[in-house]
Amino acid sequence: TQLQALQKATKLYAQLITKGKLDQSWENGLEQVTISKLKDGGTNAVVVSFKREDGDPKAVYIFLNSDGKYVGSNFTGD
């Protein structure tokens, strides 16, 4: 469900900050979180984007497969 995807992505997002892969500005300046479905080659993935007010890049995207497993993250959404 979208709620499960949000919960899992939020945990992963926090881990990226804790591990230093995202700096602290991502924690304090969060502006918007969105959930969308991405159809890629017949598989249904879920993309959770975390957008912040300031800084560059403005967003980080976390990808989960149809089973809810983490498959990657990036700053482009592709």
Secondary structure, 3 states (H helix, E strand, C coil): CHHHHHHHHHHHHHHHHHCCCCCCHHHHCEEEEEEEEEEECCEEEEEEEEEECCCCCCEEEEEECCCCCEEEEECCCC
